[in-house]
Amino acid sequence: MVRLILVLLVLPACLLPSCSARWRAPAVPEGLTDQVLLLNNPAIRTASDYVSAPFIEEIASAIRTEVAYQRSLGHNGTLPRTNMLAISGGGSYGAYGAGILCGWTTRGNRPDFSIVTGISTGALTAPFAFAGPQYDAKLRRVYTTVTTADLILFRGIFTALTDDSAFDTGPLRRMMEELIDQQMMQDIAREYAKGRILLVGTCDLDASRGVVWNLGLIAKISCEGNPDALRLFHDVLMASAAIPGAFPPIMIDVVIDGKKFQEMHVDGGTKTQVFLYPPSFNLRAESEARGVVRDRSAFIIRNAREVPTWESVPRRTTSVARRSIGALIHTHGLGDLFRIYLIAQRDQIDFNLAAIPGTFTYKSDDHFDPVFMTKLFDLGYAYASGPDGYPWDKYPPGWVPGATEPPPGQ
């Protein structure tokens, strides 16, 4: 991922007066983003920094639905623990999280997560994790057999200089459309009807705001016969993984008061590397206000190394920039983990973290190397399928245990 971002540094398109930007429809005017209505449903999405009232009500409705579903299974007294899963970005490192999920299935105690969230490569994993273990074979295929050429194509130096990205992601979209089809929409919609929630994040680059999308609701609308819903589902996933400058941004057509505009969406990792749910949404308060009291656990899969790897950096512009951007992304991810931990403390959620251990030292020079990804997948699989299960960390990296009381259930 870091190498791809460096395209921004070696393609000085902004310095070429003869080059013009690709045409786009007008951006949504400042201050009007919250007026955009997609699929005729205001609960489709929300800004990550300010959760809209329709989105909150949709989540609250899901909580009520999930409680009713549990009651229908015979849980008339204390409700069973509910589990949440957050999957981070990380490019090809997403193979580690895929291995954990598949190994968890093999061990036989993988939960049906009430909430699944994803960013970037985590957004591509999240629908498979949400739809259930029957999709493990497809998940394994994506993260152990594909090559760089199966996902992206270099567009040529002239195109890279004059267009909106260095790589063509057409192969990735075609693979995604093959794997995430109408049948999968039906499976996701079925789980959504049980009160389970599937969220992914993008960045609205015009507004410079994080956007959280309710993919379960989009799947439901798709299954109700709206042909635009499946296309939007794919667009959101492509946008969440659209590394700025490297992958093309995803242009989403919208209409406000009869006027047509376009939003430019890119990798959700530009705003956050991993999220559980927007901090302004208090899950415990919202649940207790509706008479729902239960234990909760959050499992966070960080598709990155626990600690940065050491290397001697050559005195070259690209090498210095690559290493610096890598350090920035790593630190950004740490901040996200502490934010989730504080949310877990506030909402009394049992915190569990997985990250690639420092003992994994294998390196690859390619963006998507199946040998590298298979080794990562196998490592996560071995941990999760072992007799003791995955050794989840109970605190974010560097946190001193005992600095605060852990929530009930730890």
VEXMIMAR-551593 format. One line per field, with one value per residue: residue number from 1; residue in three letters; x, y, z of N, C-alpha, C in turn. Coordinates in steps of 0.2 Angstrom, whole numbers. Example, Ala and Ser with C-alpha at 12.3 -4.5 7.8 and 13.67 -1.06 7.14 Angstrom:
<pts>
resi = [1_2] $
resn = [Ala_Ser] $
nu = [66_64] $
nv = [-28_-11] $
nw = [39_35] $
cau = [62_68] $
cav = [-22_-5] $
caw = [39_36] $
cu = [66_64] $
cv = [-16_0] $
cw = [39_39] $
</pts>
This chain:
<pts>
resi = [1_2_3_4_5_6_7_8_9_10_11_12_13_14_15_16_17_18_19_20_21_22_23_24_25_26_27_28_29_30_31_32_33_34_35_36_37_38_39_40_41_42_43_44_45_46_47_48_49_50_51_52_53_54_55_56_57_58_59_60_61_62_63_64_65_66_67_68_69_70_71_72_73_74_75_76_77_78_79_80_81_82_83_84_85_86_87_88_89_90_91_92_93_94_95_96_97_98_99_100_101_102_103_104_105_106_107_108_109_110_111_112_113_114_115_116_117_118_119_120_121_122_123_124_125_126_127_128_129_130_131_132_133_134_135_136_137_138_139_140_141_142_143_144_145_146_147_148_149_150_151_152_153_154_155_156_157_158_159_160_161_162_163_164_165_166_167_168_169_170_171_172_173_174_175_176_177_178_179_180_181_182_183_184_185_186_187_188_189_190_191_192_193_194_195_196_197_198_199_200_201_202_203_204_205_206_207_208_209_210_211_212_213_214_215_216_217_218_219_220_221_222_223_224_225_226_227_228_229_230_231_232_233_234_235_236_237_238_239_240_241_242_243_244_245_246_247_248_249_250_251_252_253_254_255_256_257_258_259_260_261_262_263_264_265_266_267_268_269_270_271_272_273_274_275_276_277_278_279_280_281_282_283_284_285_286_287_288_289_290_291_292_293_294_295_296_297_298_299_300_301_302_303_304_305_306_307_308_309_310_311_312_313_314_315_316_317_318_319_320_321_322_323_324_325_326_327_328_329_330_331_332_333_334_335_336_337_338_339_340_341_342_343_344_345_346_347_348_349_350_351_352_353_354_355_356_357_358_359_360_361_362_363_364_365_366_367_368_369_370_371_372_373_374_375_376_377_378_379_380_381_382_383_384_385_386_387_388_389_390_391_392_393_394_395_396_397_398_399_400_401_402_403_404_405_406_407_408_409_410] $
resn = [Met_Val_Arg_Leu_Ile_Leu_Val_Leu_Leu_Val_Leu_Pro_Ala_Cys_Leu_Leu_Pro_Ser_Cys_Ser_Ala_Arg_Trp_Arg_Ala_Pro_Ala_Val_Pro_Glu_Gly_Leu_Thr_Asp_Gln_Val_Leu_Leu_Leu_Asn_Asn_Pro_Ala_Ile_Arg_Thr_Ala_Ser_Asp_Tyr_Val_Ser_Ala_Pro_Phe_Ile_Glu_Glu_Ile_Ala_Ser_Ala_Ile_Arg_Thr_Glu_Val_Ala_Tyr_Gln_Arg_Ser_Leu_Gly_His_Asn_Gly_Thr_Leu_Pro_Arg_Thr_Asn_Met_Leu_Ala_Ile_Ser_Gly_Gly_Gly_Ser_Tyr_Gly_Ala_Tyr_Gly_Ala_Gly_Ile_Leu_Cys_Gly_Trp_Thr_Thr_Arg_Gly_Asn_Arg_Pro_Asp_Phe_Ser_Ile_Val_Thr_Gly_Ile_Ser_Thr_Gly_Ala_Leu_Thr_Ala_Pro_Phe_Ala_Phe_Ala_Gly_Pro_Gln_Tyr_Asp_Ala_Lys_Leu_Arg_Arg_Val_Tyr_Thr_Thr_Val_Thr_Thr_Ala_Asp_Leu_Ile_Leu_Phe_Arg_Gly_Ile_Phe_Thr_Ala_Leu_Thr_Asp_Asp_Ser_Ala_Phe_Asp_Thr_Gly_Pro_Leu_Arg_Arg_Met_Met_Glu_Glu_Leu_Ile_Asp_Gln_Gln_Met_Met_Gln_Asp_Ile_Ala_Arg_Glu_Tyr_Ala_Lys_Gly_Arg_Ile_Leu_Leu_Val_Gly_Thr_Cys_Asp_Leu_Asp_Ala_Ser_Arg_Gly_Val_Val_Trp_Asn_Leu_Gly_Leu_Ile_Ala_Lys_Ile_Ser_Cys_Glu_Gly_Asn_Pro_Asp_Ala_Leu_Arg_Leu_Phe_His_Asp_Val_Leu_Met_Ala_Ser_Ala_Ala_Ile_Pro_Gly_Ala_Phe_Pro_Pro_Ile_Met_Ile_Asp_Val_Val_Ile_Asp_Gly_Lys_Lys_Phe_Gln_Glu_Met_His_Val_Asp_Gly_Gly_Thr_Lys_Thr_Gln_Val_Phe_Leu_Tyr_Pro_Pro_Ser_Phe_Asn_Leu_Arg_Ala_Glu_Ser_Glu_Ala_Arg_Gly_Val_Val_Arg_Asp_Arg_Ser_Ala_Phe_Ile_Ile_Arg_Asn_Ala_Arg_Glu_Val_Pro_Thr_Trp_Glu_Ser_Val_Pro_Arg_Arg_Thr_Thr_Ser_Val_Ala_Arg_Arg_Ser_Ile_Gly_Ala_Leu_Ile_His_Thr_His_Gly_Leu_Gly_Asp_Leu_Phe_Arg_Ile_Tyr_Leu_Ile_Ala_Gln_Arg_Asp_Gln_Ile_Asp_Phe_Asn_Leu_Ala_Ala_Ile_Pro_Gly_Thr_Phe_Thr_Tyr_Lys_Ser_Asp_Asp_His_Phe_Asp_Pro_Val_Phe_Met_Thr_Lys_Leu_Phe_Asp_Leu_Gly_Tyr_Ala_Tyr_Ala_Ser_Gly_Pro_Asp_Gly_Tyr_Pro_Trp_Asp_Lys_Tyr_Pro_Pro_Gly_Trp_Val_Pro_Gly_Ala_Thr_Glu_Pro_Pro_Pro_Gly_Gln] $
nu = [4_9_19_11_5_15_16_10_20_30_24_22_9_3_11_12_7_1_-8_-24_-37_-47_-64_-78_-94_-102_-96_-104_-112_-104_-109_-121_-120_-127_-139_-140_-149_-149_-154_-167_-167_-164_-156_-146_-133_-121_-112_-96_-92_-103_-117_-131_-149_-158_-150_-146_-158_-160_-150_-154_-166_-162_-156_-167_-173_-164_-164_-177_-176_-167_-175_-185_-178_-178_-172_-177_-174_-160_-151_-140_-122_-117_-107_-95_-86_-72_-63_-47_-39_-25_-21_-12_-10_-22_-24_-20_-30_-41_-36_-37_-51_-56_-49_-55_-67_-64_-60_-72_-80_-83_-91_-108_-107_-114_-112_-102_-88_-78_-63_-55_-45_-51_-64_-67_-66_-76_-90_-89_-86_-97_-108_-106_-98_-100_-94_-81_-72_-72_-66_-54_-48_-47_-37_-26_-23_-23_-15_-5_-8_-20_-28_-25_-19_-5_-7_1_14_11_-3_-4_1_-8_-21_-32_-26_-13_-15_-26_-41_-50_-49_-50_-63_-70_-68_-73_-87_-90_-88_-96_-111_-129_-134_-126_-130_-143_-140_-134_-144_-153_-147_-146_-160_-161_-157_-143_-129_-120_-106_-96_-82_-79_-70_-77_-70_-71_-79_-70_-73_-76_-87_-99_-106_-121_-121_-129_-142_-142_-141_-153_-162_-158_-162_-175_-178_-172_-161_-151_-145_-136_-126_-122_-118_-106_-99_-96_-88_-77_-73_-69_-57_-50_-35_-29_-23_-16_-26_-41_-52_-69_-83_-98_-114_-126_-142_-149_-162_-167_-155_-140_-126_-109_-101_-84_-76_-64_-52_-56_-47_-40_-46_-48_-41_-47_-63_-76_-89_-97_-90_-99_-110_-118_-118_-121_-130_-140_-145_-149_-159_-169_-172_-163_-151_-135_-121_-106_-94_-80_-70_-56_-47_-32_-24_-10_7_12_23_33_44_62_73_87_87_88_96_86_73_61_63_64_52_43_46_42_29_24_27_18_6_6_6_-6_-15_-13_-18_-32_-35_-34_-44_-55_-54_-57_-70_-75_-73_-81_-94_-94_-89_-81_-64_-54_-40_-31_-16_-3_10_27_36_34_42_44_46_39_42_32_15_4_7_5_12_17_5_-1_7_5_-9_-10_-3_-12_-23_-18_-15_-29_-36_-30_-29_-31_-37_-37_-24_-30_-26_-29_-28_-24_-9_5_-2_-4_-8_-20_-21_-33_-49_-54_-68_-84_-84_-71] $
nv = [-6_6_8_11_23_31_34_47_55_53_56_70_77_89_99_100_110_107_96_91_89_74_74_78_78_92_94_90_104_114_111_105_91_83_83_74_60_43_29_32_32_38_32_25_29_38_53_50_58_64_57_54_57_48_37_33_29_18_9_8_1_-11_-16_-18_-28_-38_-42_-47_-58_-66_-69_-76_-88_-94_-88_-82_-76_-70_-62_-69_-66_-53_-51_-42_-37_-29_-25_-20_-9_-13_-18_-31_-37_-40_-54_-60_-57_-64_-77_-79_-78_-89_-100_-99_-103_-117_-121_-120_-112_-99_-84_-78_-63_-48_-35_-30_-22_-14_-7_-2_-14_-22_-19_-26_-39_-39_-41_-55_-61_-57_-63_-76_-93_-101_-94_-95_-102_-94_-83_-87_-90_-77_-71_-79_-84_-74_-63_-48_-44_-49_-40_-27_-15_-7_9_15_27_39_40_39_51_60_57_51_42_30_16_4_-2_-11_-26_-30_-25_-33_-46_-44_-42_-54_-62_-56_-57_-57_-68_-68_-55_-59_-68_-59_-50_-58_-61_-48_-45_-52_-43_-40_-31_-23_-13_-2_9_25_38_54_64_77_83_80_71_57_43_32_17_8_-7_-19_-14_-9_-21_-27_-18_-21_-34_-32_-28_-17_-12_-3_-4_-15_-11_1_-5_-12_-1_6_-3_-4_10_11_4_12_18_34_42_31_21_23_35_33_38_44_46_58_67_82_92_90_93_87_80_75_64_62_48_39_28_23_22_34_42_34_19_8_5_4_8_24_36_45_38_31_15_8_16_19_6_3_12_7_-4_-15_-25_-32_-43_-38_-41_-35_-39_-35_-34_-31_-28_-27_-26_-29_-21_-9_-14_-15_-6_-1_14_20_35_42_51_44_33_38_45_34_26_36_38_25_25_35_29_18_24_31_21_15_26_24_12_15_24_15_7_16_18_6_5_15_10_-2_-14_-29_-30_-35_-39_-42_-44_-44_-53_-49_-59_-63_-61_-62_-55_-46_-40_-37_-30_-38_-53_-70_-80_-73_-69_-81_-86_-77_-79_-93_-91_-84_-92_-104_-99_-96_-108_-116_-126_-118_-107_-91_-80_-67_-50_-40_-26_-11_-8_-5_0_1_-12_-11_3_7_2_-14_-17_-26_-43_-45] $
nw = [0_4_-5_-17_-14_-15_-28_-30_-27_-37_-49_-55_-59_-57_-61_-74_-86_-98_-96_-92_-80_-78_-84_-73_-65_-57_-40_-25_-18_-5_12_8_8_18_13_3_-5_-6_-15_-11_3_19_28_23_24_34_40_48_58_63_67_59_62_56_53_66_71_62_66_80_78_72_84_92_83_83_97_97_89_96_107_100_98_110_121_134_146_152_140_127_126_115_100_92_77_70_56_50_38_26_14_5_17_23_22_33_43_36_37_51_52_45_51_64_61_58_71_77_85_81_82_77_72_78_74_60_54_42_34_19_14_23_22_10_15_25_20_18_30_37_30_33_38_27_16_17_9_-3_3_7_-6_-12_-4_-5_-18_-28_-39_-42_-55_-56_-50_-52_-65_-72_-79_-88_-91_-97_-96_-82_-78_-83_-80_-67_-58_-55_-58_-65_-59_-64_-66_-52_-49_-57_-52_-39_-42_-47_-36_-26_-28_-33_-26_-14_-10_-6_5_14_16_22_35_39_42_53_62_62_59_46_42_32_29_19_12_9_-3_-8_3_13_23_33_29_34_29_27_23_25_24_11_4_7_0_-12_-14_-14_-27_-33_-45_-44_-32_-30_-38_-31_-19_-24_-28_-16_-9_-18_-17_-4_-4_-13_-15_-14_-28_-32_-35_-45_-40_-34_-42_-37_-42_-38_-34_-30_-26_-39_-47_-54_-47_-42_-31_-24_-19_-9_-2_13_23_23_32_44_51_56_63_75_78_75_86_92_94_106_111_123_130_121_120_133_135_128_135_134_141_141_139_130_117_108_94_87_72_67_52_51_56_73_78_70_57_56_45_35_28_12_5_-4_-12_-14_-6_7_8_7_18_28_26_29_42_47_44_52_65_64_64_77_85_81_87_101_102_99_110_121_118_120_134_139_134_140_135_131_126_112_104_88_80_67_72_78_75_63_49_35_19_5_-12_-21_-24_-22_-18_-20_-13_-1_4_7_17_27_28_32_45_53_52_59_72_75_74_83_98_109_104_96_103_109_112_126_128_120_110_120_131_148_158_171_172_171_176_170_159_164_162_157] $
cau = [0_14_23_6_4_21_14_9_27_34_20_20_5_0_16_12_2_-3_-12_-30_-40_-53_-70_-82_-100_-100_-96_-110_-110_-102_-115_-127_-119_-132_-146_-140_-153_-147_-159_-173_-167_-159_-152_-141_-126_-120_-105_-93_-91_-109_-121_-138_-154_-161_-145_-146_-164_-160_-146_-158_-171_-158_-155_-173_-174_-159_-167_-183_-174_-164_-181_-188_-174_-179_-168_-182_-171_-154_-149_-133_-117_-117_-100_-94_-80_-69_-57_-44_-36_-19_-19_-12_-9_-28_-23_-20_-37_-44_-34_-40_-58_-56_-46_-60_-73_-62_-60_-79_-83_-83_-98_-112_-106_-120_-109_-96_-86_-72_-60_-51_-45_-56_-71_-68_-67_-82_-96_-88_-86_-104_-112_-105_-93_-100_-90_-74_-68_-70_-62_-47_-46_-46_-31_-20_-22_-23_-8_-6_-11_-27_-32_-23_-15_-2_-10_6_17_8_-10_-3_3_-13_-27_-34_-23_-8_-17_-33_-43_-55_-49_-52_-70_-73_-68_-78_-94_-91_-89_-102_-117_-135_-135_-123_-135_-149_-138_-133_-151_-156_-144_-148_-166_-160_-154_-136_-127_-113_-104_-90_-81_-76_-69_-79_-64_-74_-80_-65_-77_-78_-94_-101_-112_-125_-122_-135_-148_-141_-142_-160_-165_-156_-166_-182_-179_-169_-155_-145_-142_-130_-121_-120_-114_-99_-95_-94_-82_-72_-71_-66_-51_-47_-30_-28_-17_-14_-32_-46_-58_-76_-88_-105_-119_-132_-146_-151_-167_-167_-149_-136_-119_-105_-96_-78_-75_-58_-50_-58_-41_-37_-49_-47_-38_-52_-68_-81_-95_-95_-89_-104_-116_-117_-122_-124_-135_-145_-148_-152_-165_-174_-173_-159_-145_-132_-114_-104_-87_-77_-64_-53_-42_-28_-20_-3_12_12_28_36_50_68_77_91_83_93_95_83_67_56_64_63_45_39_47_39_22_23_27_12_0_6_4_-13_-18_-12_-23_-38_-35_-35_-51_-60_-53_-60_-77_-76_-73_-87_-100_-94_-88_-75_-60_-50_-36_-27_-12_2_16_34_40_33_47_44_44_38_43_26_10_0_11_1_16_17_-2_-3_11_1_-16_-8_-1_-18_-27_-15_-17_-36_-38_-27_-33_-33_-40_-33_-22_-32_-23_-34_-27_-20_-2_8_-6_-1_-14_-21_-21_-40_-52_-57_-76_-86_-83_-64] $
cav = [0_12_10_13_30_35_37_54_59_52_58_77_80_96_104_100_114_104_91_93_83_70_78_76_82_96_92_93_111_114_112_101_84_79_82_69_54_38_23_34_30_42_28_21_31_44_55_47_63_67_52_57_54_42_32_31_25_12_5_6_-4_-17_-19_-21_-34_-44_-45_-51_-64_-70_-71_-82_-94_-96_-84_-77_-73_-66_-62_-71_-61_-51_-50_-37_-38_-23_-27_-14_-9_-16_-21_-38_-40_-43_-61_-62_-57_-69_-83_-79_-80_-96_-104_-98_-108_-123_-122_-122_-107_-92_-81_-74_-56_-44_-30_-31_-16_-14_-2_-3_-22_-25_-18_-31_-45_-39_-45_-63_-62_-56_-68_-83_-97_-104_-90_-95_-104_-88_-78_-90_-89_-70_-69_-84_-86_-69_-59_-41_-43_-51_-35_-20_-15_-1_12_18_33_45_40_40_58_64_54_52_37_26_9_2_-8_-15_-33_-30_-24_-39_-51_-43_-43_-61_-66_-53_-57_-57_-73_-65_-50_-62_-70_-53_-47_-63_-59_-41_-46_-54_-37_-39_-24_-23_-6_0_17_28_45_59_68_84_86_78_68_50_41_25_15_2_-12_-23_-11_-9_-28_-28_-15_-24_-40_-29_-27_-11_-14_2_-6_-19_-7_5_-10_-13_5_7_-7_-1_16_10_2_16_22_40_43_24_18_28_37_31_44_42_51_60_72_87_96_89_94_81_81_69_64_58_44_36_24_25_23_41_45_30_13_3_8_-1_12_31_37_49_34_27_9_6_21_18_-1_3_16_2_-10_-20_-25_-38_-42_-37_-42_-33_-42_-30_-37_-26_-31_-24_-29_-26_-16_-8_-17_-10_-6_5_18_24_43_44_54_39_28_42_46_28_25_41_37_19_27_39_25_14_28_33_15_15_30_21_7_18_26_10_5_20_17_-1_6_18_6_-9_-19_-33_-28_-41_-36_-46_-40_-48_-53_-47_-65_-64_-57_-63_-49_-47_-34_-36_-27_-44_-59_-75_-83_-69_-69_-88_-87_-73_-83_-99_-90_-82_-99_-108_-96_-96_-115_-120_-129_-113_-102_-85_-76_-60_-45_-36_-19_-8_-8_0_2_-2_-15_-8_10_9_-5_-17_-18_-32_-49_-47] $
caw = [0_5_-12_-21_-12_-18_-35_-29_-27_-43_-55_-54_-64_-56_-63_-81_-88_-104_-94_-89_-76_-81_-83_-68_-64_-51_-34_-20_-15_3_16_6_8_22_9_-2_-3_-10_-15_-8_10_22_33_19_26_38_41_53_64_66_65_57_66_52_54_73_72_59_71_85_75_72_90_94_79_85_103_96_86_101_110_96_99_117_126_137_152_151_133_126_124_108_98_86_73_66_52_47_31_26_8_5_24_24_22_40_45_32_40_57_52_42_57_69_59_59_78_79_90_78_83_72_74_78_70_57_51_38_30_14_13_28_19_5_19_29_18_18_37_39_27_36_36_20_11_19_3_-7_6_6_-13_-13_-1_-6_-25_-33_-40_-43_-61_-56_-46_-54_-70_-73_-85_-92_-88_-99_-93_-75_-78_-85_-77_-59_-54_-59_-59_-67_-55_-68_-64_-45_-49_-60_-47_-34_-45_-48_-29_-22_-33_-30_-21_-8_-7_-2_11_18_18_27_41_41_44_60_67_62_55_41_40_30_28_14_13_4_-3_-8_9_17_29_33_28_36_24_30_18_26_21_4_2_8_-5_-19_-14_-15_-34_-35_-48_-42_-25_-30_-41_-26_-15_-27_-28_-9_-8_-22_-15_3_-6_-18_-12_-17_-32_-35_-38_-47_-35_-36_-43_-35_-44_-33_-36_-25_-29_-46_-50_-53_-44_-41_-25_-26_-13_-9_3_20_27_24_38_50_49_58_67_78_76_76_94_95_95_113_111_129_132_116_121_139_134_125_140_133_145_139_139_123_116_102_91_82_68_63_47_51_61_80_79_64_55_55_39_33_23_7_5_-10_-11_-14_0_13_8_8_25_32_25_32_49_48_44_58_70_63_66_84_88_80_92_107_101_100_117_125_117_123_141_140_133_144_130_132_121_110_98_85_75_65_77_76_73_55_46_28_15_-3_-16_-25_-21_-20_-19_-17_-8_5_7_9_23_32_29_36_51_56_53_64_78_77_74_88_104_114_100_95_109_109_117_130_128_114_111_124_136_154_162_178_172_172_178_164_159_166_157_155] $
cu = [4_17_18_5_9_20_13_15_31_30_18_15_3_5_16_6_-2_-8_-18_-33_-46_-59_-74_-88_-98_-101_-102_-108_-108_-109_-121_-126_-124_-139_-146_-144_-151_-152_-165_-173_-162_-155_-147_-134_-126_-113_-102_-92_-97_-114_-128_-143_-157_-156_-145_-153_-164_-156_-150_-164_-168_-157_-161_-175_-170_-161_-173_-181_-171_-170_-184_-184_-174_-175_-173_-180_-166_-152_-142_-128_-117_-109_-100_-87_-78_-63_-54_-42_-29_-17_-18_-11_-16_-29_-23_-26_-41_-43_-37_-48_-59_-54_-51_-65_-71_-62_-67_-83_-83_-91_-101_-112_-112_-118_-103_-94_-80_-70_-55_-51_-50_-63_-72_-69_-73_-88_-95_-89_-94_-109_-112_-100_-93_-97_-83_-69_-67_-66_-54_-44_-44_-39_-25_-19_-21_-16_-10_-9_-18_-31_-31_-19_-12_-5_-5_8_13_1_-9_-2_-3_-20_-28_-30_-18_-10_-25_-35_-49_-55_-51_-60_-73_-73_-73_-85_-95_-92_-95_-107_-123_-137_-132_-127_-141_-146_-137_-139_-154_-153_-146_-155_-167_-158_-147_-134_-120_-112_-97_-89_-77_-74_-72_-74_-66_-75_-75_-68_-77_-85_-94_-107_-115_-126_-127_-141_-148_-143_-150_-164_-164_-161_-174_-183_-176_-162_-149_-142_-136_-125_-118_-116_-107_-96_-93_-88_-76_-69_-67_-59_-47_-41_-28_-22_-15_-20_-37_-51_-64_-80_-95_-110_-125_-136_-149_-156_-167_-161_-144_-129_-115_-101_-90_-76_-69_-57_-52_-52_-38_-40_-48_-45_-43_-57_-73_-88_-93_-95_-95_-111_-114_-121_-125_-130_-141_-149_-152_-159_-170_-175_-168_-152_-142_-125_-112_-96_-86_-71_-62_-47_-38_-23_-14_1_11_17_31_42_56_70_81_88_88_91_93_76_61_56_62_55_41_40_43_31_20_22_20_6_0_4_-3_-17_-18_-18_-30_-40_-37_-42_-56_-60_-57_-68_-79_-77_-79_-94_-99_-93_-81_-70_-55_-47_-31_-23_-6_8_23_38_39_37_48_42_43_39_37_20_5_3_7_5_16_10_-3_1_7_-6_-15_-7_-8_-22_-24_-16_-24_-39_-35_-31_-35_-36_-35_-31_-24_-28_-29_-34_-23_-13_1_4_-4_-7_-14_-22_-29_-43_-55_-65_-78_-86_-76_-61] $
cv = [6_14_13_21_34_37_44_58_58_54_66_80_87_101_104_104_111_99_94_87_80_74_74_80_86_93_94_99_110_115_108_94_80_79_77_63_49_32_25_32_34_38_24_23_37_47_52_52_65_62_55_53_48_36_29_27_18_7_3_1_-10_-20_-22_-28_-40_-46_-49_-58_-68_-73_-77_-88_-97_-93_-79_-74_-68_-67_-65_-65_-59_-49_-46_-38_-32_-26_-21_-15_-12_-19_-28_-41_-42_-50_-64_-62_-63_-76_-84_-81_-87_-101_-104_-103_-115_-125_-123_-117_-100_-90_-79_-67_-52_-37_-32_-25_-18_-8_-4_-11_-25_-24_-24_-38_-45_-42_-53_-65_-62_-61_-75_-87_-101_-100_-91_-97_-98_-83_-81_-89_-82_-69_-74_-85_-80_-65_-52_-40_-45_-46_-28_-20_-8_2_15_25_39_46_42_47_62_62_55_46_33_19_9_-3_-12_-23_-34_-30_-31_-45_-50_-44_-50_-65_-63_-52_-57_-62_-71_-60_-53_-65_-65_-50_-52_-61_-52_-41_-49_-49_-37_-34_-25_-16_-6_7_19_35_49_64_75_87_85_75_60_48_34_23_8_-3_-17_-20_-10_-16_-29_-24_-18_-30_-38_-27_-21_-12_-9_0_-10_-15_-2_1_-11_-7_7_3_-5_5_15_8_6_20_28_40_36_21_23_29_34_37_41_48_52_66_76_92_96_91_89_84_74_70_60_54_40_32_27_25_30_45_41_23_7_7_2_2_19_32_41_45_30_21_7_10_20_11_0_7_12_-4_-16_-20_-32_-37_-42_-38_-39_-36_-37_-34_-32_-29_-27_-27_-25_-20_-15_-12_-12_-11_0_8_22_31_44_46_49_35_32_43_40_26_29_40_30_21_30_34_20_18_30_27_14_19_27_16_9_21_21_7_9_20_11_0_10_14_-1_-15_-23_-32_-34_-38_-42_-42_-45_-48_-52_-53_-66_-59_-58_-57_-51_-40_-33_-33_-33_-50_-65_-79_-80_-70_-75_-89_-83_-77_-89_-97_-88_-88_-103_-106_-97_-103_-119_-122_-124_-107_-96_-82_-69_-56_-41_-29_-17_-8_-3_2_-2_-5_-12_-1_12_2_-7_-17_-25_-37_-50_-51] $
cw = [0_-2_-17_-20_-15_-25_-35_-29_-33_-49_-54_-59_-64_-59_-71_-84_-94_-102_-91_-86_-80_-79_-77_-68_-58_-45_-30_-17_-7_7_14_6_12_18_4_0_-8_-9_-11_0_14_27_30_22_31_38_48_59_67_63_65_61_62_53_61_74_68_63_77_84_75_79_93_90_82_92_102_93_91_105_107_96_106_122_129_143_150_143_132_124_116_106_92_83_69_62_49_40_32_19_8_12_27_24_29_44_42_35_47_57_50_48_63_67_60_67_81_84_87_79_77_75_73_74_67_53_47_35_25_13_17_26_14_9_23_27_19_26_40_36_30_34_29_15_13_13_-2_-4_6_-1_-14_-10_-1_-13_-30_-33_-41_-50_-61_-53_-50_-60_-71_-79_-90_-90_-90_-96_-86_-74_-79_-83_-70_-55_-59_-61_-61_-63_-58_-66_-57_-45_-52_-56_-42_-36_-46_-41_-26_-27_-29_-25_-14_-5_-3_5_16_21_23_34_44_44_51_65_67_57_52_39_37_29_22_16_7_3_-4_-2_14_24_28_32_30_32_27_24_19_23_14_1_2_2_-12_-19_-15_-23_-37_-38_-46_-36_-25_-33_-35_-21_-17_-27_-21_-8_-12_-19_-8_2_-11_-15_-17_-22_-36_-38_-40_-41_-38_-36_-42_-37_-39_-36_-30_-28_-36_-50_-49_-51_-44_-35_-27_-19_-14_-3_10_25_28_30_45_47_51_63_69_76_78_84_96_96_101_113_117_131_127_118_128_139_131_129_138_136_143_139_131_123_109_100_86_78_64_58_46_57_68_81_72_63_54_48_38_27_18_7_-2_-8_-10_-8_6_14_10_15_30_32_29_40_51_48_50_64_70_66_74_87_87_86_99_107_103_107_122_124_120_131_143_139_136_139_131_125_119_104_95_80_73_70_74_74_66_52_38_24_8_-6_-20_-21_-18_-22_-16_-12_-1_8_10_16_28_34_34_44_55_57_58_71_80_78_79_94_109_111_100_102_109_114_120_130_122_115_115_130_142_158_169_178_173_173_171_164_161_160_155_161] $
</pts>
